[in-house]
Amino acid sequence: MRVHLIKTPDYSKDNFLTVIDILRSFSGPVEFVSSLYEFSKEDFFFLTRSMHSYGFSDFDSISKKLNYDSGRGYPLSWKELFSLCDYYRDANHISPNDFVILLTERKNTLNWFSMFELQRNAFVHCADWEIFTNAAPQYPIAYEVMANVMRCLMNPKMELSVPYFHETAIGCMNDLCMDKKSIMLKLKTGDICAVCHTKLIDEQVDERIIEQAFDIFEGIRKQFLFRQGLQRSVRPGKIELNEQRKLFFNDLGNLELKLYPLDKVLYVFYLNHLEGVRLNELNDHQQEMLSLYRKFSNAGCDDAIKLKIKDLIDPFSGSFSQKKSRINRKINDLLGPNLAKYYSIAGEPGERFKINLPADLISLRILATTRL
Protein backbone atom coordinates (compact mmCIF):
# COMPACT_ATOMS: atom_id res chain seq x y z
CA MET A 1 0.00 0.00 0.00
CA ARG A 2 1.29 3.42 -0.97
CA VAL A 3 0.82 6.80 0.66
CA HIS A 4 1.52 9.64 -1.79
CA LEU A 5 2.49 12.89 -0.08
CA ILE A 6 2.07 16.20 -1.90
CA LYS A 7 2.34 19.82 -0.76
CA THR A 8 1.11 23.32 -1.47
CA PRO A 9 3.71 25.90 -2.56
CA ASP A 10 3.77 27.56 0.88
CA TYR A 11 5.22 24.48 2.59
CA SER A 12 9.00 24.33 2.26
CA LYS A 13 10.65 21.57 0.27
CA ASP A 14 13.17 20.85 3.05
CA ASN A 15 10.49 20.38 5.72
CA PHE A 16 8.42 18.28 3.33
CA LEU A 17 11.35 15.94 2.63
CA THR A 18 12.14 15.70 6.35
CA VAL A 19 8.60 14.45 7.03
CA ILE A 20 9.12 11.83 4.31
CA ASP A 21 12.44 10.77 5.84
CA ILE A 22 10.85 10.38 9.28
CA LEU A 23 8.06 8.17 7.95
CA ARG A 24 10.42 6.08 5.83
CA SER A 25 12.68 5.43 8.81
CA PHE A 26 10.08 2.97 10.15
CA SER A 27 9.84 -0.21 8.11
CA GLY A 28 6.58 -1.91 7.20
CA PRO A 29 4.19 -2.59 4.33
CA VAL A 30 3.12 1.07 4.00
CA GLU A 31 5.34 2.80 1.42
CA PHE A 32 5.59 6.59 1.57
CA VAL A 33 6.00 8.25 -1.83
CA SER A 34 6.93 11.93 -2.16
CA SER A 35 6.01 14.27 -5.00
CA LEU A 36 6.96 17.91 -5.57
CA TYR A 37 4.10 18.27 -8.03
CA GLU A 38 3.30 21.87 -8.98
CA PHE A 39 -0.37 22.69 -9.24
CA SER A 40 -1.55 24.80 -12.18
CA LYS A 41 -2.34 28.43 -11.27
CA GLU A 42 -5.20 28.40 -13.77
CA ASP A 43 -6.82 25.35 -12.18
CA PHE A 44 -6.23 26.38 -8.55
CA PHE A 45 -6.24 30.17 -8.39
CA PHE A 46 -6.77 30.12 -4.61
CA LEU A 47 -3.19 28.90 -4.13
CA THR A 48 -1.66 31.93 -5.85
CA ARG A 49 -3.19 34.58 -3.60
CA SER A 50 -2.14 35.85 -0.20
CA MET A 51 -3.46 33.90 2.76
CA HIS A 52 -5.17 37.09 3.93
CA SER A 53 -6.33 38.62 0.65
CA TYR A 54 -9.46 36.71 -0.27
CA GLY A 55 -12.77 38.40 -0.89
CA PHE A 56 -15.96 36.64 0.12
CA SER A 57 -17.06 36.51 -3.53
CA ASP A 58 -14.17 34.21 -4.42
CA PHE A 59 -15.72 31.15 -2.79
CA ASP A 60 -19.03 29.42 -2.39
CA SER A 61 -18.25 28.18 1.12
CA ILE A 62 -20.72 29.52 3.67
CA SER A 63 -18.63 28.09 6.48
CA LYS A 64 -15.73 30.21 5.29
CA LYS A 65 -17.80 33.37 5.73
CA LEU A 66 -18.86 32.27 9.17
CA ASN A 67 -15.33 31.35 10.23
CA TYR A 68 -13.46 34.49 9.19
CA ASP A 69 -10.92 35.49 11.80
CA SER A 70 -8.74 38.59 11.69
CA GLY A 71 -5.73 36.51 12.70
CA ARG A 72 -6.38 33.72 10.18
CA GLY A 73 -7.77 35.63 7.20
CA TYR A 74 -10.01 33.58 4.91
CA PRO A 75 -8.87 29.98 5.31
CA LEU A 76 -9.41 27.35 2.64
CA SER A 77 -12.40 25.09 2.75
CA TRP A 78 -12.03 21.36 3.14
CA LYS A 79 -13.53 21.01 -0.33
CA GLU A 80 -10.73 23.12 -1.80
CA LEU A 81 -8.02 21.21 0.04
CA PHE A 82 -9.41 17.82 -0.96
CA SER A 83 -9.77 19.04 -4.57
CA LEU A 84 -5.97 19.17 -4.75
CA CYS A 85 -5.79 15.53 -3.66
CA ASP A 86 -8.40 14.53 -6.25
CA TYR A 87 -6.68 16.43 -9.02
CA TYR A 88 -3.31 14.85 -8.24
CA ARG A 89 -4.93 11.42 -7.98
CA ASP A 90 -6.56 11.76 -11.43
CA ALA A 91 -3.55 13.38 -13.12
CA ASN A 92 -1.19 10.66 -11.95
CA HIS A 93 -3.55 7.69 -12.18
CA ILE A 94 -3.24 6.85 -8.51
CA SER A 95 -4.84 3.59 -7.46
CA PRO A 96 -8.03 3.97 -5.39
CA ASN A 97 -6.35 1.69 -2.83
CA ASP A 98 -3.56 4.22 -2.31
CA PHE A 99 -3.65 7.36 -0.19
CA VAL A 100 -3.00 10.96 -1.22
CA ILE A 101 -2.17 13.30 1.67
CA LEU A 102 -1.62 17.03 1.27
CA LEU A 103 0.78 18.94 3.52
CA THR A 104 0.00 22.64 3.69
CA GLU A 105 0.50 25.74 5.81
CA ARG A 106 -2.81 27.16 4.57
CA LYS A 107 -5.34 27.40 7.37
CA ASN A 108 -8.61 25.53 7.01
CA THR A 109 -12.15 26.59 7.81
CA LEU A 110 -12.56 24.66 11.06
CA ASN A 111 -8.95 25.19 12.18
CA TRP A 112 -8.27 21.44 12.49
CA PHE A 113 -4.82 19.88 12.62
CA SER A 114 -5.83 17.49 9.85
CA MET A 115 -8.80 15.77 8.25
CA PHE A 116 -9.47 12.82 5.96
CA GLU A 117 -12.20 11.60 3.67
CA LEU A 118 -13.06 8.00 3.01
CA GLN A 119 -11.84 8.27 -0.61
CA ARG A 120 -8.38 7.97 1.02
CA ASN A 121 -7.53 11.65 0.75
CA ALA A 122 -6.37 13.79 3.67
CA PHE A 123 -4.67 17.08 4.50
CA VAL A 124 -2.38 18.06 7.39
CA HIS A 125 -1.95 21.64 8.57
CA CYS A 126 1.81 22.24 8.94
CA ALA A 127 1.97 25.70 10.56
CA ASP A 128 1.80 26.91 14.19
CA TRP A 129 3.10 23.71 15.83
CA GLU A 130 5.59 25.79 17.81
CA ILE A 131 2.63 26.97 19.90
CA PHE A 132 2.20 23.45 21.27
CA THR A 133 5.65 21.88 21.37
CA ASN A 134 9.39 22.55 21.38
CA ALA A 135 9.99 19.50 19.20
CA ALA A 136 10.60 19.85 15.47
CA PRO A 137 7.16 20.25 13.83
CA GLN A 138 7.96 17.61 11.23
CA TYR A 139 7.39 14.94 13.92
CA PRO A 140 3.75 15.78 14.79
CA ILE A 141 3.10 16.30 11.08
CA ALA A 142 4.43 12.80 10.37
CA TYR A 143 2.21 11.53 13.21
CA GLU A 144 -0.86 13.11 11.61
CA VAL A 145 -0.01 11.58 8.23
CA MET A 146 0.03 8.05 9.63
CA ALA A 147 -2.94 8.71 11.92
CA ASN A 148 -5.08 9.74 8.93
CA VAL A 149 -4.11 6.57 7.09
CA MET A 150 -5.26 4.51 10.06
CA ARG A 151 -8.48 6.51 10.45
CA CYS A 152 -9.39 5.83 6.82
CA LEU A 153 -8.62 2.13 7.23
CA MET A 154 -11.03 2.01 10.16
CA ASN A 155 -13.79 2.84 7.64
CA PRO A 156 -15.68 4.85 10.26
CA LYS A 157 -19.12 6.34 10.10
CA MET A 158 -18.53 10.07 9.89
CA GLU A 159 -20.48 10.90 13.01
CA LEU A 160 -19.23 12.39 16.26
CA SER A 161 -21.38 9.96 18.25
CA VAL A 162 -19.37 6.88 17.26
CA PRO A 163 -17.18 5.51 20.11
CA TYR A 164 -13.91 5.82 18.21
CA PHE A 165 -14.03 9.62 17.82
CA HIS A 166 -13.04 10.88 21.28
CA GLU A 167 -14.34 14.35 22.09
CA THR A 168 -12.64 14.06 25.47
CA ALA A 169 -8.94 13.34 24.97
CA ILE A 170 -7.85 9.90 26.24
CA GLY A 171 -4.42 9.67 24.60
CA CYS A 172 -5.58 7.87 21.43
CA MET A 173 -4.83 8.76 17.80
CA ASN A 174 -8.56 9.46 17.38
CA ASP A 175 -8.79 12.17 20.05
CA LEU A 176 -10.57 15.03 18.32
CA CYS A 177 -8.62 17.65 20.31
CA MET A 178 -11.43 20.20 20.29
CA ASP A 179 -9.17 22.05 22.70
CA LYS A 180 -6.08 22.14 20.48
CA LYS A 181 -3.74 22.03 23.49
CA SER A 182 -4.90 18.46 24.15
CA ILE A 183 -2.97 17.37 21.03
CA MET A 184 0.02 16.93 23.32
CA LEU A 185 -1.64 14.07 25.22
CA LYS A 186 -1.93 11.76 22.23
CA LEU A 187 1.51 12.71 20.97
CA LYS A 188 3.03 11.85 24.35
CA THR A 189 1.18 8.55 24.68
CA GLY A 190 1.65 7.37 21.08
CA ASP A 191 -1.25 4.98 21.50
CA ILE A 192 -4.35 3.53 19.85
CA CYS A 193 -7.06 2.78 22.40
CA ALA A 194 -8.65 -0.67 22.74
CA VAL A 195 -11.91 0.41 21.05
CA CYS A 196 -10.12 1.84 18.01
CA HIS A 197 -7.74 -1.12 17.86
CA THR A 198 -10.68 -3.52 17.86
CA LYS A 199 -12.27 -1.53 15.03
CA LEU A 200 -9.10 -1.88 12.97
CA ILE A 201 -9.10 -5.64 13.58
CA ASP A 202 -12.80 -5.86 12.66
CA GLU A 203 -12.02 -4.08 9.36
CA GLN A 204 -9.35 -6.75 8.72
CA VAL A 205 -6.53 -4.23 8.53
CA ASP A 206 -3.20 -5.99 8.00
CA GLU A 207 -1.55 -6.50 11.39
CA ARG A 208 1.78 -5.41 9.89
CA ILE A 209 0.26 -2.02 9.04
CA ILE A 210 -1.02 -1.64 12.60
CA GLU A 211 2.42 -2.56 13.92
CA GLN A 212 4.05 0.00 11.62
CA ALA A 213 1.66 2.66 12.92
CA PHE A 214 2.54 1.78 16.51
CA ASP A 215 6.25 2.02 15.64
CA ILE A 216 5.79 5.47 14.12
CA PHE A 217 3.68 6.72 17.04
CA GLU A 218 6.16 5.33 19.57
CA GLY A 219 9.09 6.89 17.74
CA ILE A 220 7.40 10.27 17.75
CA ARG A 221 6.49 9.86 21.43
CA LYS A 222 10.15 9.30 22.28
CA GLN A 223 11.12 12.31 20.23
CA PHE A 224 8.68 14.50 22.16
CA LEU A 225 9.89 13.27 25.52
CA PHE A 226 13.48 13.86 24.48
CA ARG A 227 12.93 17.32 23.00
CA GLN A 228 10.89 18.55 25.94
CA GLY A 229 13.29 17.27 28.57
CA LEU A 230 10.75 14.87 30.04
CA GLN A 231 13.07 11.87 30.29
CA ARG A 232 14.07 11.26 33.89
CA SER A 233 17.57 10.13 33.02
CA VAL A 234 19.89 10.71 30.12
CA ARG A 235 21.22 7.40 28.88
CA PRO A 236 22.69 6.55 25.49
CA GLY A 237 20.59 4.48 23.14
CA LYS A 238 21.16 2.54 19.97
CA ILE A 239 22.63 4.09 16.84
CA GLU A 240 22.09 2.31 13.54
CA LEU A 241 23.52 2.53 10.04
CA ASN A 242 20.74 0.99 7.97
CA GLU A 243 20.65 -0.58 4.52
CA GLN A 244 19.96 2.82 2.98
CA ARG A 245 23.27 4.03 4.47
CA LYS A 246 21.54 6.43 6.86
CA LEU A 247 22.43 6.90 10.53
CA PHE A 248 19.58 6.87 13.04
CA PHE A 249 19.32 7.16 16.82
CA ASN A 250 16.70 4.42 17.20
CA ASP A 251 15.82 5.09 20.84
CA LEU A 252 15.28 8.81 20.26
CA GLY A 253 12.40 8.62 17.84
CA ASN A 254 14.64 7.60 14.92
CA LEU A 255 16.42 10.95 14.84
CA GLU A 256 18.67 10.99 11.79
CA LEU A 257 22.28 12.12 11.97
CA LYS A 258 22.86 13.70 8.58
CA LEU A 259 26.52 13.90 7.58
CA TYR A 260 28.44 14.72 4.43
CA PRO A 261 29.84 11.55 2.77
CA LEU A 262 33.43 12.11 3.93
CA ASP A 263 32.26 12.97 7.47
CA LYS A 264 30.17 9.80 7.47
CA VAL A 265 33.22 7.77 6.43
CA LEU A 266 35.16 9.05 9.41
CA TYR A 267 32.30 8.60 11.87
CA VAL A 268 31.35 5.08 10.75
CA PHE A 269 35.02 4.13 10.76
CA TYR A 270 35.25 5.01 14.46
CA LEU A 271 31.94 3.27 15.20
CA ASN A 272 33.56 0.21 13.66
CA HIS A 273 36.74 0.66 15.75
CA LEU A 274 35.63 1.26 19.33
CA GLU A 275 39.12 0.36 20.53
CA GLY A 276 40.24 3.70 19.10
CA VAL A 277 42.72 4.70 16.42
CA ARG A 278 45.39 7.39 16.53
CA LEU A 279 45.54 9.95 13.76
CA ASN A 280 48.96 8.73 12.62
CA GLU A 281 47.57 5.18 12.38
CA LEU A 282 44.76 6.02 9.95
CA ASN A 283 47.02 5.35 6.97
CA ASP A 284 46.95 1.67 7.96
CA HIS A 285 43.16 1.70 7.38
CA GLN A 286 43.15 3.49 4.03
CA GLN A 287 41.49 0.62 2.14
CA GLU A 288 38.69 0.42 4.69
CA MET A 289 38.02 4.13 4.37
CA LEU A 290 38.06 3.92 0.58
CA SER A 291 35.50 1.12 0.72
CA LEU A 292 33.28 3.17 3.02
CA TYR A 293 33.52 6.26 0.83
CA ARG A 294 32.45 4.26 -2.20
CA LYS A 295 29.35 3.19 -0.24
CA PHE A 296 28.42 6.69 0.92
CA SER A 297 29.27 8.81 -2.13
CA ASN A 298 27.96 8.95 -5.67
CA ALA A 299 31.31 10.28 -6.89
CA GLY A 300 32.21 8.24 -9.93
CA CYS A 301 35.89 9.09 -10.24
CA ASP A 302 37.98 6.69 -8.16
CA ASP A 303 41.02 8.96 -8.38
CA ALA A 304 39.05 11.80 -6.76
CA ILE A 305 37.91 9.45 -3.99
CA LYS A 306 41.48 8.36 -3.29
CA LEU A 307 42.65 11.99 -3.10
CA LYS A 308 39.96 12.87 -0.55
CA ILE A 309 40.77 9.88 1.64
CA LYS A 310 44.48 10.61 1.36
CA ASP A 311 43.85 14.17 2.54
CA LEU A 312 41.62 12.95 5.40
CA ILE A 313 44.24 10.62 6.84
CA ASP A 314 47.17 13.03 6.37
CA PRO A 315 48.14 14.17 9.92
CA PHE A 316 49.34 17.53 8.58
CA SER A 317 46.43 18.49 6.28
CA GLY A 318 43.95 19.55 8.96
CA SER A 319 41.15 17.64 7.20
CA PHE A 320 40.74 15.15 10.06
CA SER A 321 40.35 17.88 12.71
CA GLN A 322 37.89 19.79 10.53
CA LYS A 323 35.70 16.74 9.89
CA LYS A 324 35.83 15.57 13.51
CA SER A 325 34.80 19.01 14.81
CA ARG A 326 31.95 19.26 12.34
CA ILE A 327 30.66 15.77 13.24
CA ASN A 328 30.78 16.49 16.97
CA ARG A 329 29.07 19.83 16.51
CA LYS A 330 26.20 18.24 14.58
CA ILE A 331 25.79 15.57 17.24
CA ASN A 332 25.78 18.21 19.99
CA ASP A 333 23.21 20.32 18.14
CA LEU A 334 20.99 17.30 17.59
CA LEU A 335 21.20 15.64 21.01
CA GLY A 336 22.44 18.27 23.44
CA PRO A 337 25.70 18.07 25.43
CA ASN A 338 24.57 15.46 27.99
CA LEU A 339 23.91 12.81 25.35
CA ALA A 340 26.39 14.01 22.74
CA LYS A 341 29.35 13.00 24.89
CA TYR A 342 28.53 9.33 24.35
CA TYR A 343 28.43 9.60 20.55
CA SER A 344 31.15 12.15 19.79
CA ILE A 345 34.64 11.31 18.57
CA ALA A 346 36.79 12.06 21.62
CA GLY A 347 40.52 12.17 22.15
CA GLU A 348 43.61 14.36 22.21
CA PRO A 349 46.38 14.68 19.58
CA GLY A 350 48.85 11.83 19.93
CA GLU A 351 46.30 9.66 21.76
CA ARG A 352 43.69 7.24 20.45
CA PHE A 353 40.54 8.92 19.12
CA LYS A 354 37.44 6.87 19.92
CA ILE A 355 33.69 6.89 20.48
CA ASN A 356 32.78 5.99 24.07
CA LEU A 357 29.73 3.90 23.29
CA PRO A 358 29.09 0.24 24.21
CA ALA A 359 29.31 -2.11 21.23
CA ASP A 360 25.82 -3.49 21.87
CA LEU A 361 24.35 -0.04 21.11
CA ILE A 362 25.84 0.05 17.62
CA SER A 363 24.27 -1.61 14.57
CA LEU A 364 26.13 -1.31 11.27
CA ARG A 365 23.91 -3.34 8.98
CA ILE A 366 25.80 -2.82 5.74
CA LEU A 367 29.02 -3.83 7.50
CA ALA A 368 27.51 -6.78 9.35
CA THR A 369 28.71 -9.51 7.03
CA THR A 370 32.37 -8.68 7.34
CA ARG A 371 34.67 -6.31 9.11
CA LEU A 372 36.19 -4.01 6.49
matplotlib code that plots the C-alpha trace (Angstrom):
import matplotlib.pyplot as plt

x = [0.0, 1.3, 0.8, 1.5, 2.5, 2.1, 2.3, 1.1, 3.7, 3.8, 5.2, 9.0, 10.7, 13.2, 10.5, 8.4, 11.3, 12.1, 8.6, 9.1, 12.4, 10.8, 8.1, 10.4, 12.7, 10.1, 9.8, 6.6, 4.2, 3.1, 5.3, 5.6, 6.0, 6.9, 6.0, 7.0, 4.1, 3.3, -0.4, -1.6, -2.3, -5.2, -6.8, -6.2, -6.2, -6.8, -3.2, -1.7, -3.2, -2.1, -3.5, -5.2, -6.3, -9.5, -12.8, -16.0, -17.1, -14.2, -15.7, -19.0, -18.3, -20.7, -18.6, -15.7, -17.8, -18.9, -15.3, -13.5, -10.9, -8.7, -5.7, -6.4, -7.8, -10.0, -8.9, -9.4, -12.4, -12.0, -13.5, -10.7, -8.0, -9.4, -9.8, -6.0, -5.8, -8.4, -6.7, -3.3, -4.9, -6.6, -3.6, -1.2, -3.6, -3.2, -4.8, -8.0, -6.4, -3.6, -3.7, -3.0, -2.2, -1.6, 0.8, 0.0, 0.5, -2.8, -5.3, -8.6, -12.1, -12.6, -9.0, -8.3, -4.8, -5.8, -8.8, -9.5, -12.2, -13.1, -11.8, -8.4, -7.5, -6.4, -4.7, -2.4, -1.9, 1.8, 2.0, 1.8, 3.1, 5.6, 2.6, 2.2, 5.6, 9.4, 10.0, 10.6, 7.2, 8.0, 7.4, 3.8, 3.1, 4.4, 2.2, -0.9, 0.0, 0.0, -2.9, -5.1, -4.1, -5.3, -8.5, -9.4, -8.6, -11.0, -13.8, -15.7, -19.1, -18.5, -20.5, -19.2, -21.4, -19.4, -17.2, -13.9, -14.0, -13.0, -14.3, -12.6, -8.9, -7.9, -4.4, -5.6, -4.8, -8.6, -8.8, -10.6, -8.6, -11.4, -9.2, -6.1, -3.7, -4.9, -3.0, 0.0, -1.6, -1.9, 1.5, 3.0, 1.2, 1.6, -1.3, -4.4, -7.1, -8.7, -11.9, -10.1, -7.7, -10.7, -12.3, -9.1, -9.1, -12.8, -12.0, -9.4, -6.5, -3.2, -1.6, 1.8, 0.3, -1.0, 2.4, 4.0, 1.7, 2.5, 6.3, 5.8, 3.7, 6.2, 9.1, 7.4, 6.5, 10.1, 11.1, 8.7, 9.9, 13.5, 12.9, 10.9, 13.3, 10.8, 13.1, 14.1, 17.6, 19.9, 21.2, 22.7, 20.6, 21.2, 22.6, 22.1, 23.5, 20.7, 20.7, 20.0, 23.3, 21.5, 22.4, 19.6, 19.3, 16.7, 15.8, 15.3, 12.4, 14.6, 16.4, 18.7, 22.3, 22.9, 26.5, 28.4, 29.8, 33.4, 32.3, 30.2, 33.2, 35.2, 32.3, 31.4, 35.0, 35.3, 31.9, 33.6, 36.7, 35.6, 39.1, 40.2, 42.7, 45.4, 45.5, 49.0, 47.6, 44.8, 47.0, 46.9, 43.2, 43.2, 41.5, 38.7, 38.0, 38.1, 35.5, 33.3, 33.5, 32.4, 29.4, 28.4, 29.3, 28.0, 31.3, 32.2, 35.9, 38.0, 41.0, 39.0, 37.9, 41.5, 42.7, 40.0, 40.8, 44.5, 43.9, 41.6, 44.2, 47.2, 48.1, 49.3, 46.4, 44.0, 41.2, 40.7, 40.3, 37.9, 35.7, 35.8, 34.8, 31.9, 30.7, 30.8, 29.1, 26.2, 25.8, 25.8, 23.2, 21.0, 21.2, 22.4, 25.7, 24.6, 23.9, 26.4, 29.4, 28.5, 28.4, 31.2, 34.6, 36.8, 40.5, 43.6, 46.4, 48.9, 46.3, 43.7, 40.5, 37.4, 33.7, 32.8, 29.7, 29.1, 29.3, 25.8, 24.3, 25.8, 24.3, 26.1, 23.9, 25.8, 29.0, 27.5, 28.7, 32.4, 34.7, 36.2]
y = [0.0, 3.4, 6.8, 9.6, 12.9, 16.2, 19.8, 23.3, 25.9, 27.6, 24.5, 24.3, 21.6, 20.9, 20.4, 18.3, 15.9, 15.7, 14.5, 11.8, 10.8, 10.4, 8.2, 6.1, 5.4, 3.0, -0.2, -1.9, -2.6, 1.1, 2.8, 6.6, 8.3, 11.9, 14.3, 17.9, 18.3, 21.9, 22.7, 24.8, 28.4, 28.4, 25.4, 26.4, 30.2, 30.1, 28.9, 31.9, 34.6, 35.9, 33.9, 37.1, 38.6, 36.7, 38.4, 36.6, 36.5, 34.2, 31.1, 29.4, 28.2, 29.5, 28.1, 30.2, 33.4, 32.3, 31.4, 34.5, 35.5, 38.6, 36.5, 33.7, 35.6, 33.6, 30.0, 27.4, 25.1, 21.4, 21.0, 23.1, 21.2, 17.8, 19.0, 19.2, 15.5, 14.5, 16.4, 14.9, 11.4, 11.8, 13.4, 10.7, 7.7, 6.9, 3.6, 4.0, 1.7, 4.2, 7.4, 11.0, 13.3, 17.0, 18.9, 22.6, 25.7, 27.2, 27.4, 25.5, 26.6, 24.7, 25.2, 21.4, 19.9, 17.5, 15.8, 12.8, 11.6, 8.0, 8.3, 8.0, 11.6, 13.8, 17.1, 18.1, 21.6, 22.2, 25.7, 26.9, 23.7, 25.8, 27.0, 23.5, 21.9, 22.5, 19.5, 19.8, 20.3, 17.6, 14.9, 15.8, 16.3, 12.8, 11.5, 13.1, 11.6, 8.1, 8.7, 9.7, 6.6, 4.5, 6.5, 5.8, 2.1, 2.0, 2.8, 4.9, 6.3, 10.1, 10.9, 12.4, 10.0, 6.9, 5.5, 5.8, 9.6, 10.9, 14.4, 14.1, 13.3, 9.9, 9.7, 7.9, 8.8, 9.5, 12.2, 15.0, 17.6, 20.2, 22.0, 22.1, 22.0, 18.5, 17.4, 16.9, 14.1, 11.8, 12.7, 11.8, 8.5, 7.4, 5.0, 3.5, 2.8, -0.7, 0.4, 1.8, -1.1, -3.5, -1.5, -1.9, -5.6, -5.9, -4.1, -6.7, -4.2, -6.0, -6.5, -5.4, -2.0, -1.6, -2.6, 0.0, 2.7, 1.8, 2.0, 5.5, 6.7, 5.3, 6.9, 10.3, 9.9, 9.3, 12.3, 14.5, 13.3, 13.9, 17.3, 18.6, 17.3, 14.9, 11.9, 11.3, 10.1, 10.7, 7.4, 6.5, 4.5, 2.5, 4.1, 2.3, 2.5, 1.0, -0.6, 2.8, 4.0, 6.4, 6.9, 6.9, 7.2, 4.4, 5.1, 8.8, 8.6, 7.6, 10.9, 11.0, 12.1, 13.7, 13.9, 14.7, 11.5, 12.1, 13.0, 9.8, 7.8, 9.0, 8.6, 5.1, 4.1, 5.0, 3.3, 0.2, 0.7, 1.3, 0.4, 3.7, 4.7, 7.4, 10.0, 8.7, 5.2, 6.0, 5.4, 1.7, 1.7, 3.5, 0.6, 0.4, 4.1, 3.9, 1.1, 3.2, 6.3, 4.3, 3.2, 6.7, 8.8, 8.9, 10.3, 8.2, 9.1, 6.7, 9.0, 11.8, 9.5, 8.4, 12.0, 12.9, 9.9, 10.6, 14.2, 12.9, 10.6, 13.0, 14.2, 17.5, 18.5, 19.6, 17.6, 15.2, 17.9, 19.8, 16.7, 15.6, 19.0, 19.3, 15.8, 16.5, 19.8, 18.2, 15.6, 18.2, 20.3, 17.3, 15.6, 18.3, 18.1, 15.5, 12.8, 14.0, 13.0, 9.3, 9.6, 12.2, 11.3, 12.1, 12.2, 14.4, 14.7, 11.8, 9.7, 7.2, 8.9, 6.9, 6.9, 6.0, 3.9, 0.2, -2.1, -3.5, 0.0, 0.0, -1.6, -1.3, -3.3, -2.8, -3.8, -6.8, -9.5, -8.7, -6.3, -4.0]
z = [0.0, -1.0, 0.7, -1.8, -0.1, -1.9, -0.8, -1.5, -2.6, 0.9, 2.6, 2.3, 0.3, 3.0, 5.7, 3.3, 2.6, 6.4, 7.0, 4.3, 5.8, 9.3, 7.9, 5.8, 8.8, 10.1, 8.1, 7.2, 4.3, 4.0, 1.4, 1.6, -1.8, -2.2, -5.0, -5.6, -8.0, -9.0, -9.2, -12.2, -11.3, -13.8, -12.2, -8.6, -8.4, -4.6, -4.1, -5.9, -3.6, -0.2, 2.8, 3.9, 0.6, -0.3, -0.9, 0.1, -3.5, -4.4, -2.8, -2.4, 1.1, 3.7, 6.5, 5.3, 5.7, 9.2, 10.2, 9.2, 11.8, 11.7, 12.7, 10.2, 7.2, 4.9, 5.3, 2.6, 2.7, 3.1, -0.3, -1.8, 0.0, -1.0, -4.6, -4.7, -3.7, -6.2, -9.0, -8.2, -8.0, -11.4, -13.1, -11.9, -12.2, -8.5, -7.5, -5.4, -2.8, -2.3, -0.2, -1.2, 1.7, 1.3, 3.5, 3.7, 5.8, 4.6, 7.4, 7.0, 7.8, 11.1, 12.2, 12.5, 12.6, 9.9, 8.3, 6.0, 3.7, 3.0, -0.6, 1.0, 0.8, 3.7, 4.5, 7.4, 8.6, 8.9, 10.6, 14.2, 15.8, 17.8, 19.9, 21.3, 21.4, 21.4, 19.2, 15.5, 13.8, 11.2, 13.9, 14.8, 11.1, 10.4, 13.2, 11.6, 8.2, 9.6, 11.9, 8.9, 7.1, 10.1, 10.5, 6.8, 7.2, 10.2, 7.6, 10.3, 10.1, 9.9, 13.0, 16.3, 18.2, 17.3, 20.1, 18.2, 17.8, 21.3, 22.1, 25.5, 25.0, 26.2, 24.6, 21.4, 17.8, 17.4, 20.1, 18.3, 20.3, 20.3, 22.7, 20.5, 23.5, 24.1, 21.0, 23.3, 25.2, 22.2, 21.0, 24.4, 24.7, 21.1, 21.5, 19.9, 22.4, 22.7, 21.1, 18.0, 17.9, 17.9, 15.0, 13.0, 13.6, 12.7, 9.4, 8.7, 8.5, 8.0, 11.4, 9.9, 9.0, 12.6, 13.9, 11.6, 12.9, 16.5, 15.6, 14.1, 17.0, 19.6, 17.7, 17.8, 21.4, 22.3, 20.2, 22.2, 25.5, 24.5, 23.0, 25.9, 28.6, 30.0, 30.3, 33.9, 33.0, 30.1, 28.9, 25.5, 23.1, 20.0, 16.8, 13.5, 10.0, 8.0, 4.5, 3.0, 4.5, 6.9, 10.5, 13.0, 16.8, 17.2, 20.8, 20.3, 17.8, 14.9, 14.8, 11.8, 12.0, 8.6, 7.6, 4.4, 2.8, 3.9, 7.5, 7.5, 6.4, 9.4, 11.9, 10.8, 10.8, 14.5, 15.2, 13.7, 15.8, 19.3, 20.5, 19.1, 16.4, 16.5, 13.8, 12.6, 12.4, 9.9, 7.0, 8.0, 7.4, 4.0, 2.1, 4.7, 4.4, 0.6, 0.7, 3.0, 0.8, -2.2, -0.2, 0.9, -2.1, -5.7, -6.9, -9.9, -10.2, -8.2, -8.4, -6.8, -4.0, -3.3, -3.1, -0.6, 1.6, 1.4, 2.5, 5.4, 6.8, 6.4, 9.9, 8.6, 6.3, 9.0, 7.2, 10.1, 12.7, 10.5, 9.9, 13.5, 14.8, 12.3, 13.2, 17.0, 16.5, 14.6, 17.2, 20.0, 18.1, 17.6, 21.0, 23.4, 25.4, 28.0, 25.4, 22.7, 24.9, 24.3, 20.5, 19.8, 18.6, 21.6, 22.2, 22.2, 19.6, 19.9, 21.8, 20.5, 19.1, 19.9, 20.5, 24.1, 23.3, 24.2, 21.2, 21.9, 21.1, 17.6, 14.6, 11.3, 9.0, 5.7, 7.5, 9.3, 7.0, 7.3, 9.1, 6.5]

ax = plt.figure().add_subplot(projection="3d")
ax.plot(x, y, z, "-o")
ax.set_aspect("equal")
plt.show()
